[in-house]
Amino acid sequence: MELINYSPEYKEDVKDLLVELQEYIVSIDKEGYNIIGDNFREESFKGSIKEIEDNNGIIFLACYECKIVGMIIGIIIEPEDNYSFRAPKGGKIIELIVTKKCRTNGVGQKLLEKMEKHFKDVGCKRVIIEVFEYNDIAKNFYNKNKYFDRCKDIMKKIWKNQNVMLI
């Protein structure tokens, strides 16, 4: 397996991975709020590229037997300093995806290590990753890599009508 930097020739592979991840998230979403809209494939890709461009981000791809089997997207969070909060420059992993057939083979581990090294090389002092609460596989993976809960969103459903789709 080889880790490479993203280039536009891999655009369709990245879109495939974004869709695969969203399909998985939809399948584990107990409330059914996550959906895949008609334009998800294109809009998700455009949104990721914009976030990368706006925040000095980068994409690393995992290539195995001439096929893209995983990716990690990271962006830079510049230092924050205001009246009540101070945080050093950090990195944020916005996506880490390994195609289903290649999971448990160390691909995600190698991608994570590559991104952490990149963040260190550009002066980051911390890494943040948002993980969907029901994604136990991802939470276990990150916990094994010494990531921990620092903040947590909590939610309460207040709307009972299950027949209307929320967008």
Helices and strands as residue ranges (DSSP letters): E 2-5, G 8-10, H 11-28, H 40-54, E 58-64, E 67-77, E 80-81, E 86-87, E 90-98, G 100-102, H 107-121, E 126-129, H 136-144
